[in-house]
Amino acid sequence: MLDAFFLNLSDRSPADGAVSVRPAWEVRESEGTTRWFEFRLVFPDGARVDALVVVGGGCVRVEEVRAQPALSLDDLGMLADWIEEAVAGACGAGPEDGAGPGRRARPAWPRGAEGRRLVAREYRAAQRDGADPVLAVIGATGHSRRTTLRLIGQARDAGLLTPRRARR
């Protein structure tokens, strides 16, 4: 039985659990097709996430999420990336699916301490070069701005980057 108040996804990956994506229904219109998928992620410790996902109009949207235990807002952002990858794979990522050609491949990025060290290195290199450090980390990781800011925050918390503001 789970004793946690929140499901912590930062220490997990989708490969740690069983991921399934099943088509629920689709609507065909003159502009294209909108498809709904049921996403399920179950971890061996009993943690579980169910979501209803819509693919259409060139994007993937999450309509409903249920998690046991509950998700924090940071983890919800991470889950969105996992859902997008799983659903794009289930769709075949073709042009008519709205999850394909506009989607760029994300480079492999290590998790945990090694990933935080690489984030810090990219961030400091961009600062030295006079470039925007957040954009440099976005380019290196291939993640969204929100996920990148979370990664930078984790590197700060680990003491790899200076605090954002001086404490008084």
N, C-alpha and C positions, 0 to 999 in steps of 0.2 A: 504494500500500500504506500502511496506517496504521502510524504509529510510536508512537502513544500507548499508555500503559498502561491508561488509563481513558477511556471515552467521556464527554466533557464536554457535558452537555445544557443547562447554564445559558446558553451562548452560541448556542443553537439553538432552533428552534421546530418543531412537527410539519410546518408548511408548507414547511420547508427540505428535507424528504425526501418520499418516497412512502409514504403510510399506507394500509394495507388492513386491513379487518376482514371475516372470512368466518365464517359460521356453521359450527360443527363438528358439534354434535349437540344434541338437547334431550330432556328427560325430563318427561313430564306426569304430575302426581300430583293427588290431590284438592285439595291446598292451592294448586296453581298449577303453573307451568312453570319449570323450571330449564334455562337455555341456556348452552352453551359456545361461545366464539368464539376464533378464531385471529387474533391481532393481529400485524401486521408493520409495522415502520418501517425504511426503507432510505434512507440519506443518499447523496448523490452521491460522497462520498469513500470509500465502501465500508463505513462504519459501519452496523451492523444490529442491530435488536432484534426478537426474536420472543417472544410471550407467549401463554399459554393463560389465558383469562378466563372466569369464571363469573358469570352474571347470574341472580339469583333471590333470593327472600326479602327483597326491597326493597333490595338492595345489589349492588354490582359488586365481585368479588373476583378478585385475580390469583393463579392457581395456580402458574404456572411462568414464569420469564423466562430467556431466553438472549440475551446481548449480545456483540457483537464490535466493539471491545474491551469489556472488562468495565465495569459501571456502579459508581459509588461509591454509598454509601447515600443521600447527598443527591439524587443524580440519580435513584435508584430512586423516591424520593418524588415528584419532578417527573414522572417517567414515569407513575406511577399516575394523576395528574391527566389527563395526555394520553390514557391508555388509557380512563379513565372517560368522557371527552368523546366519543372516537371510537366506543366501544361503545354509548353511549347514543344517539348518532346512528344507528348501524346498527340498533339495536333499534326505532327509531321513538319511543323514550322514552314508550311508553304505560304505563298503570297495571299491566297484566298483565306487563310486562317487568321491573318492579322497579327501573327506572332513571329513572322519569319524574316524576310529580307532586311527589314529595318533594324533588326536585332543584331547587335554585334557580339562576336564571341568574346567571352570574358577570359583573360589570361588566368592560368592557375595561380592561386595566391595561397600561401600557407596560412594555417590557422594558429591560434595561440600565441605563445611568446615570440616565435620566429616571425610571424606576420606583423606583430607589433613593432619588432625591431626594424623590419623592412619599411613599414609606414614611417617610422621616425627618421630613417635614413633618407627616404624620398622627400619628406617634409623639410628636413634641414638642408638638403642639397638645393631645393627650390628657393629657400630663403637666401642661401649664399649667392645664388645666381640672380636674385632679384625678381624671381617669378612668383606667381601665386602658389603657395604651398598646398592649398586644398585642391586646386586644379591639377597640380602635379601628382598628388596621391590618387585622385580620381582617374587620371590617365594611366597610372601604374597598376592600379587594382582592377579597373574596369567596372567598379561598383558605382551605385548612384551617389548623389551628394549626401543624402541622409546617412547611408551606410558608411561612407567615407568619413563623415564627421564623427560617427560613433567609433570608428577604428582609431581616429586621431585622439579622441577622448580616452580610449583605452590605453593608447601609448602614453598619454600624459599621466594617467592614473598609475601606470607602471613605472613612472619616473624617467621615461626615455625622452620626454620633451619637457621644456620649461612650462610652468603653470601659465594659463591663459592670462590671468590678471595677477598683479602683485597683491599680496594680502597685506592689510594695514593693521 
